[in-house]
Every structure is written in structure tokens, then in C-alpha cells.
Amino acid sequence: MKKYDLKGRIDAEDDIQLDLSKDACECARQILSNICKKQGLTEGKKFGYLNAFVNLRVALVHDSAQVRAAALRALRYLMKEERDVRTLNRLQYPFLIARSLDVNLRNDMERIQALRLIRRLLVLSPADFPPALTRSLVALANGGAEEKDRMLRACLGVLTEICELSDSRVLFIKT
């Protein structure tokens, strides 16, 4: 059991305890479902769950590409509603997702999971789709042809979906 409290204070009522013997996806689901609850949680408990959710970011900057890919997959499974996308944006996850798309890393499994998560975010909430991810995809499309990137066509497909679903986005791609 791991405890999360607010700024080091221990308040029995607002104490968050996660059972770490459970699957990581199940713990993440518990955290996100409690964050999205509109009623039944004190503000202190909600902040405790937000702190626990922020700690999932550690897996996205891990040294192992397999751990980062698993974290991206877990996030994709957690995204169920539009407000989940807003929470993800508020916690600045898009920058970590964009990092996983980097061509220089050559981690195909991680990049595939990042693209799947991006598509999930786009389908759930096109209006809240993070501009940082759009910019990363455009950069990949611009440089992918020169570097013979195998993800180029998938990237172009996602950019096409962004253009169809988000009428306010303007993309500039060198041809």
C-alpha cells in the first residue's frame, strides 16, 4: 500500500491508499475514475488522487522503452470520456507523449503506442486535442520522408484525421 497525502500532511480523512499488489492498469483506473467524480470526494481526496495520477508520469520518462510503451498503453485504456482528455491536458501529459514520438529514439513499439493514444484522444475530444501533439506529428511528417521513417504513413493518416475532426487546426507540411 502506498499513501498519497497533501504536502506531507497526514489527514486520515483525505489519505489516499493504493494497493500496489494490483495491476498497474487497475490502480490507474481507480485513480482516474476518482479524479473524474463530480460528487462524493472531498477536495483533499481529489488532490490526493491528482498527486497519484501525476506520479504515473515517471513511467513515461523511464529508461526502458518497454516501460514507456506500457505506460502509454495504460493511459490509452484509461481514456474513456472527454473529461479524461481535459484532465490529461491539464496535467501536461501531451509533452511526454510527444517525446515518445521522437524519430531519433528508434523505439517503434513506444511510437506505435503513442500514435494509438493520440488517436484515442482525438476520437474522444477533438476540441481538446493538444496542439503540442499536432506540432509533433507535423514535424514527423516533415522529416519522415527524408529519414525514411516507417511511421510516416501512419503519422500522415493521423494528421488527416485531425484535419477532418478539428476544423480549427491549420497544418503546414513541406512537400
Residue pairs with C-beta under 8 A, 6 or more apart in sequence:
1 17
1 18
1 19
1 20
2 17
2 18
2 20
3 10
3 15
3 16
3 17
4 15
4 16
4 17
4 18
4 48
4 49
4 51
4 52
4 55
5 11
5 14
5 15
5 16
5 48
6 14
6 44
6 47
6 48
6 51
11 44
13 42
13 44
13 45
14 42
14 44
14 45
14 47
14 48
15 48
16 45
16 48
16 49
16 51
16 52
18 27
18 30
18 31
18 52
19 27
20 27
24 70
24 74
25 74
25 77
25 78
28 53
28 56
28 74
28 75
28 78
29 77
29 78
31 49
31 52
31 53
31 56
32 53
32 78
32 84
32 87
34 41
34 45
34 46
34 49
35 46
35 49
35 50
35 53
35 87
36 81
36 83
36 84
36 87
37 46
41 49
50 91
53 87
53 91
54 91
56 71
56 74
56 75
57 91
57 93
57 96
59 67
59 68
59 70
59 71
59 74
60 68
60 71
60 72
60 93
60 96
60 97
60 99
60 100
61 68
61 96
61 99
62 68
62 71
65 105
65 107
65 109
65 110
66 109
66 110
68 100
68 107
68 110
69 100
69 107
69 109
69 110
69 112
69 113
70 113
72 97
72 100
72 110
72 113
72 114
72 116
72 117
73 113
73 116
73 117
75 88
75 93
75 97
75 117
76 113
76 116
76 117
76 120
78 84
79 85
79 88
79 117
79 120
79 121
79 124
80 124
81 124
82 124
82 125
82 128
84 124
85 121
85 124
85 125
85 128
85 129
86 125
86 128
88 94
88 121
89 128
89 130
94 130
94 132
94 133
95 132
97 114
97 117
97 118
97 133
98 114
98 132
98 133
98 135
98 136
100 107
100 110
100 111
100 113
100 114
101 111
101 114
101 115
101 136
101 137
101 140
101 151
103 140
103 143
103 144
103 147
103 149
103 151
105 111
108 150
108 151
111 151
112 151
112 154
115 151
115 154
115 155
115 158
118 133
118 137
118 158
119 158
119 161
121 128
121 129
121 130
121 133
122 129
122 158
122 161
122 162
122 165
122 166
123 165
126 162
126 165
126 166
127 166
129 162
129 165
129 166
129 169
131 169
134 159
134 162
134 169
134 171
137 155
137 158
137 159
137 162
138 159
138 171
138 172
138 173
140 149
140 151
140 152
140 155
141 152
141 155
141 156
141 159
141 173
142 173
142 174
143 149
144 151
144 152
144 155
145 152
149 155
159 171
159 173
162 169
162 171
163 169
163 171
